[in-house]
Amino acid sequence: MQSNKLRMAIRATAAVAVFGMAGQAGAVSFDAGGWDTSVYGYARLNASYDIDENVSTSTRSMDYSAINVGSAEDNEPTGYFGADAVQSRIGIKTTSPEGVVFNVEGDFRGGNLRLRHAYGSYNGVLAGQTWSNYTSFVGSTSTLDFDSLPGLAGYQSRVAQLRYTTGPLSIAAEQPQNSLAGGTAKDSMPALTARLEDKAGGLSYSAAVLAQQVGYDTGTADDSAFGYAAFVAGKIALSDMITLQGTLSYTDGASNYLYRSGAESAYVDGNGDVKTISGYGGSIGAGFNLGSGRSINIGYGMVEVDLDDAVADSVGAITGADTESVSAVMANYQWTPVKNVMMGVEYKYGMREVQNGDDGDASSLAFAAQYNF
């Protein structure tokens, strides 16, 4: 019985962790000619009050690159309010009588309809755009901030890909996410990913690896290097009320997959050679189910990249003013007064440090109200 309770608790917490991302809990389902179809989505208000700096962007997520550092934060005006509903989304998912799944989903981030998912899948083969295979939500702590904490597992976004899944193992060839300081990145091959995700009793876990090529070609000069990345993530239910979760990541030549680092994957040095940038990150958090649709979540996340060699070698493409580390702590209270309605408040404190040692911090309050259908 206790084992069943633990499994139910971890499933419930995982569902809460992606509450703001999945949005299918209240889907409107119907059958049309043997096609099992659901229309789903939500309307959501996000509001923020930035206490000491203007650091919130669309969906009122914290923008770490906007945190002033050094003397720049000394005379920063205080108190900024903002609100929007662009996180709202709509999607349709249908399964044919033969078992072929189709899914198309969009939201309004950026002010216009934005494609999030567009894929088909059959017998374990998926083709189209959806969450990168180099992503996991197993170790994520539930946040109201749409972009969540730094250091989560993998890319945490959607890419075009061809994927095959068998049991807990998924492998994929994906559109690479390259960036190159001092040159224009050239994609010469897909990013190759493999992920293992499973559960055992009260423990859910995930691990993944990624390999990609980053380089440039001007017609008269060219060079490239291989980058790689890896993460592990886990969640454990300590009781029916409490879960702990966390992630660890390492990248070298794949900083775009180091979540919320904002760093380049590589740079071109003074000799025209491509040199990779390494980094690491992680997150840890806890969820407390208070019953009656109420929960408290606390979390910490961070990422750091090594820019010392890049500043010395990149001929000014990367400087001492570039971000070397970001981190954040947060706490929120979420309440589901009735089915398909969630409201919550959240406090977040973010920090940024640049390569020359200057640092700064900012704090923000957020409110969210979400209505699923």
Order of alpha helices (4+ residues) and beta strands (2+ residues): alpha-alpha-beta-beta-beta-beta-beta-beta-beta-beta-beta-beta-beta-beta-beta-beta-beta-beta-beta-beta-alpha-beta-beta-beta
